[in-house]
Amino acid sequence: MSGPPRGILMATDLSSRCDRALDRAVLLSEQWQAKLTILHVLEDPASWDDEAPAPSWRRPPDPFAIAQRRLVEDVGPAAMSASLVVEEGVPSEVIQRTAEARGCDLIVTGIARDEPLGRFLLGSTVEQLLRSSARPLLVVKNRARHAYQNILVATDFSETSRHALEMTVKYFPGQAFRIFHAYEAPLSGFTTDTASYRSQYLTGVEAQYNAFVNSSPSADLIRKHATPLLEFGAPDRLLRDCVRETGVDLVVLGTQGRNALFEMIVGSVAKQIMAELPCDALVLREPDAAAESE
């Protein structure tokens, strides 16, 4: 992909939590001049029937027609420019199938609900998409009052992170962002001069960062628009704190996920990070892994 997404699929269960995802999808479609498809999945239309006698208005003869009407009412003015789709099946599977069929390069979805202590319940559909979607997934948590202004790319200097960085440059051309990397200096607690040891270790991290950026095809653009944020400490905690304390409104994460073992170990960590981030998150799968998941 040479630029921003040309097509966006926004998945909604018609709950109030999806209103935020809808607003963000509309904003992005306008910003990128991308076609917008809004999808609602009926998991079990047969459950709409009721064997007990009931007034006709409680027994909708056509679940799809009712869902279509509710979708139009829920979407509001956006229905004038978006394609509205109602399908039946397993939500995560229908979402991916519809994105493929309609040429959507990005899937946008909301979360299930907020939880105490700043955690978010992603919901089973989002978790399944995180594991299996070959397409970028934007998980929206906050209200879409304006275009993303404070973007943070989380990286571990891997090929997966390099892909996420490249896509950030393409999705948000000309926009400033920060590259976040957290590190821990091994055995620093056993040295007599901890500060000096950590300073020397940071020098090595800075060299890694420069090599990481220089190896990117978009190195010039990255150096022009990106500011490094190299911090000592546990990555998950520092990332969460950075988002809360510096007003980050979008975190970009790379993921791979090649096999079941990877998903059990690394996938659970990624899900935990996603659940604790108090902002929107864009998850980008490494191309090779994405191809294997299709």
Solvent accessible surface area in square Angstrom, and as a share of the most:
residue,aa,sasa,rsa
1,M,83,0.37
2,S,112,0.72
3,G,17,0.17
4,P,39,0.24
5,P,1,0.01
6,R,158,0.58
7,G,0,0.00
8,I,0,0.00
9,L,0,0.00
10,M,1,0.00
11,A,10,0.07
12,T,11,0.06
13,D,90,0.47
14,L,19,0.10
15,S,46,0.30
16,S,95,0.61
17,R,50,0.18
18,C,11,0.06
19,D,61,0.31
20,R,53,0.19
21,A,0,0.00
22,L,14,0.07
23,D,75,0.39
24,R,9,0.03
25,A,0,0.00
26,V,37,0.21
27,L,53,0.27
28,L,1,0.01
29,S,13,0.08
30,E,104,0.47
31,Q,81,0.36
32,W,32,0.11
33,Q,155,0.69
34,A,10,0.08
35,K,117,0.50
36,L,14,0.07
37,T,5,0.03
38,I,0,0.00
39,L,1,0.00
40,H,19,0.08
41,V,17,0.10
42,L,8,0.04
43,E,125,0.56
44,D,77,0.40
45,P,16,0.10
46,A,73,0.57
47,S,78,0.51
48,W,70,0.24
49,D,98,0.51
50,D,68,0.35
51,E,180,0.81
52,A,54,0.42
53,P,137,0.86
54,A,34,0.26
55,P,48,0.30
56,S,92,0.60
57,W,199,0.70
58,R,157,0.57
59,R,99,0.36
60,P,24,0.15
61,P,133,0.83
62,D,63,0.33
63,P,22,0.14
64,F,76,0.31
65,A,53,0.41
66,I,39,0.20
67,A,1,0.01
68,Q,67,0.30
69,R,137,0.50
70,R,107,0.39
71,L,0,0.00
72,V,69,0.39
73,E,117,0.52
74,D,50,0.26
75,V,8,0.04
76,G,29,0.28
77,P,123,0.78
78,A,16,0.12
79,A,26,0.20
80,M,175,0.78
81,S,103,0.66
82,A,14,0.11
83,S,49,0.32
84,L,36,0.18
85,V,12,0.07
86,V,21,0.12
87,E,70,0.31
88,E,89,0.40
89,G,25,0.24
90,V,77,0.44
91,P,22,0.14
92,S,7,0.04
93,E,101,0.45
94,V,1,0.00
95,I,4,0.02
96,Q,45,0.20
97,R,136,0.50
98,T,12,0.07
99,A,0,0.00
100,E,104,0.46
101,A,85,0.66
102,R,99,0.36
103,G,40,0.38
104,C,1,0.00
105,D,21,0.11
106,L,1,0.00
107,I,0,0.00
108,V,0,0.00
109,T,10,0.06
110,G,4,0.04
111,I,9,0.05
112,A,50,0.39
113,R,134,0.49
114,D,70,0.36
115,E,55,0.25
116,P,114,0.72
117,L,172,0.85
118,G,35,0.34
119,R,90,0.33
120,F,25,0.10
121,L,60,0.30
122,L,5,0.02
123,G,18,0.17
124,S,76,0.49
125,T,37,0.21
126,V,6,0.03
127,E,39,0.18
128,Q,60,0.26
129,L,2,0.01
130,L,29,0.14
131,R,115,0.42
132,S,44,0.28
133,S,6,0.04
134,A,21,0.16
135,R,54,0.20
136,P,20,0.12
137,L,3,0.02
138,L,4,0.02
139,V,0,0.00
140,V,1,0.00
141,K,0,0.00
142,N,54,0.28
143,R,135,0.49
144,A,19,0.15
145,R,186,0.68
146,H,82,0.37
147,A,44,0.34
148,Y,7,0.02
149,Q,121,0.54
150,N,42,0.22
151,I,2,0.01
152,L,0,0.00
153,V,0,0.00
154,A,15,0.11
155,T,13,0.08
156,D,93,0.48
157,F,32,0.13
158,S,40,0.26
159,E,111,0.50
160,T,11,0.07
161,S,7,0.04
162,R,39,0.14
163,H,41,0.18
164,A,0,0.00
165,L,1,0.00
166,E,20,0.09
167,M,14,0.06
168,T,0,0.00
169,V,15,0.08
170,K,61,0.26
171,Y,0,0.00
172,F,8,0.03
173,P,93,0.58
174,G,57,0.55
175,Q,43,0.19
176,A,71,0.55
177,F,13,0.05
178,R,51,0.18
179,I,0,0.00
180,F,7,0.03
181,H,19,0.08
182,A,11,0.08
183,Y,21,0.08
184,E,103,0.46
185,A,7,0.06
186,P,76,0.48
187,L,126,0.63
188,S,10,0.06
189,G,72,0.69
190,F,173,0.72
191,T,48,0.28
192,T,150,0.87
193,D,80,0.42
194,T,46,0.27
195,A,78,0.60
196,S,43,0.28
197,Y,63,0.24
198,R,91,0.33
199,S,68,0.44
200,Q,124,0.55
201,Y,76,0.29
202,L,56,0.28
203,T,87,0.50
204,G,38,0.36
205,V,3,0.01
206,E,74,0.33
207,A,60,0.46
208,Q,100,0.44
209,Y,22,0.08
210,N,80,0.41
211,A,63,0.49
212,F,7,0.03
213,V,3,0.02
214,N,88,0.45
215,S,65,0.42
216,S,6,0.04
217,P,122,0.77
218,S,18,0.12
219,A,13,0.10
220,D,103,0.54
221,L,85,0.42
222,I,0,0.00
223,R,132,0.48
224,K,153,0.65
225,H,39,0.18
226,A,13,0.10
227,T,78,0.45
228,P,61,0.38
229,L,39,0.19
230,L,33,0.16
231,E,68,0.31
232,F,71,0.29
233,G,6,0.06
234,A,32,0.25
235,P,68,0.43
236,D,53,0.28
237,R,107,0.39
238,L,31,0.15
239,L,5,0.03
240,R,51,0.19
241,D,38,0.19
242,C,17,0.10
243,V,5,0.03
244,R,119,0.43
245,E,140,0.63
246,T,60,0.35
247,G,51,0.49
248,V,8,0.05
249,D,29,0.15
250,L,1,0.00
251,V,0,0.00
252,V,0,0.00
253,L,26,0.13
254,G,27,0.26
255,T,27,0.16
256,Q,55,0.24
257,G,10,0.09
258,R,100,0.37
259,N,87,0.44
260,A,76,0.59
261,L,113,0.56
262,F,38,0.16
263,E,39,0.17
264,M,142,0.63
265,I,106,0.54
266,V,67,0.38
267,G,17,0.16
268,S,55,0.36
269,V,78,0.45
270,A,38,0.30
271,K,79,0.34
272,Q,86,0.38
273,I,34,0.17
274,M,2,0.01
275,A,7,0.05
276,E,28,0.12
277,L,2,0.01
278,P,34,0.22
279,C,1,0.00
280,D,2,0.01
281,A,0,0.00
282,L,4,0.02
283,V,14,0.08
284,L,1,0.01
285,R,13,0.05
286,E,21,0.09
287,P,71,0.45
288,D,88,0.45
289,A,0,0.00
290,A,12,0.09
291,A,66,0.51
292,E,110,0.49
293,S,46,0.29
294,E,144,0.65
